[in-house]
């Protein structure tokens, strides 16, 4: 199993550097849920289908990430607190290239 490090800043501003497996096809939202870094029921309400924006995060580090698809782009166009670096964490699948990634959870709407 290959693990990388990802830093997640929770909604209270606390930073958590966690191990993230690259061999399980996990996304960042699932990682946040597995480490319980957001209250249950407040993130990933749609189950990771890019249909709710409850998992919106801000990408702080300068990582080259896959481009967002049309569903993610449309969902973010309707979300609150959107910034230029907003992404849906359910659409960020963990890869080796994300080692050192830093994201901050967007406020709850």
C-alpha positions in Angstrom: 0.0 0.0 0.0 1.3 3.4 -0.9 0.4 6.3 1.3 0.9 10.0 0.7 0.5 13.0 3.0 -2.4 15.4 2.6 -3.1 18.4 4.8 -6.7 19.2 5.5 -7.7 22.4 7.3 -11.1 21.8 9.0 -13.9 24.3 9.3 -12.5 25.5 12.7 -9.2 26.3 11.1 -7.2 23.4 12.6 -4.7 21.8 10.3 -4.5 17.9 10.0 -1.8 16.1 8.1 -3.1 12.7 7.3 -2.0 9.5 5.5 -3.9 9.0 2.2 -3.8 5.7 0.4 -3.2 5.9 -3.4 -4.2 2.3 -4.1 -7.9 2.3 -3.0 -9.4 4.7 -5.6 -10.4 7.1 -2.7 -11.3 10.7 -3.1 -10.4 13.5 -0.7 -14.0 13.7 0.6 -13.8 10.1 1.7 -10.5 10.8 3.3 -12.0 13.7 5.3 -14.9 11.5 6.4 -12.6 8.6 7.4 -10.6 10.9 9.6 -13.8 12.5 10.9 -12.6 16.0 10.1 -16.1 17.3 9.5 -19.2 16.6 11.6 -21.1 13.6 10.3 -23.9 14.6 7.9 -22.2 17.9 6.9 -19.9 16.6 4.1 -20.6 14.3 1.2 -24.4 14.5 1.6 -24.9 13.3 -2.0 -22.5 10.4 -1.6 -19.8 11.9 -3.8 -21.8 12.4 -7.0 -21.0 16.1 -7.5 -24.6 17.0 -6.7 -24.5 19.0 -3.5 -21.2 20.9 -2.9 -21.2 20.0 0.8 -17.6 18.8 0.3 -16.4 22.0 -1.3 -12.8 22.8 -0.5 -10.2 25.4 -1.4 -6.9 24.0 -2.9 -4.2 25.9 -1.1 -1.1 24.1 -2.4 0.2 24.6 -5.9 -0.6 21.0 -7.2 -1.5 20.2 -10.8 -4.9 18.6 -10.4 -7.1 17.0 -13.0 -9.4 19.6 -14.6 -12.9 19.7 -13.3 -15.6 18.1 -15.3 -18.9 19.7 -16.3 -20.8 18.3 -13.4 -18.4 19.7 -10.8 -18.2 23.1 -12.6 -22.0 23.4 -12.7 -22.3 22.4 -9.0 -19.8 25.0 -8.0 -21.5 27.7 -10.0 -24.5 27.2 -7.7 -22.6 26.8 -4.4 -21.9 29.4 -1.7 -18.5 30.7 -0.7 -16.9 29.8 -4.0 -13.4 31.0 -4.7 -11.1 30.7 -7.7 -9.4 27.7 -6.0 -12.7 25.9 -5.1 -13.1 22.2 -5.9 -15.4 19.5 -4.8 -13.3 17.1 -2.7 -15.4 14.2 -3.9 -14.0 14.7 -7.4 -10.4 14.8 -6.3 -9.3 11.1 -6.5 -6.1 10.5 -4.5 -3.0 9.8 -6.6 0.8 9.8 -6.0 1.0 13.3 -7.6 -1.1 14.7 -4.7 1.6 14.1 -2.1 1.7 17.2 0.0 -1.6 18.5 -1.2 -3.2 21.1 1.2 -6.9 21.9 1.2 -9.2 23.9 3.4 -12.8 23.0 3.9 -15.2 25.7 2.7 -17.7 26.9 5.4 -21.0 25.1 5.7 -23.8 26.8 3.7 
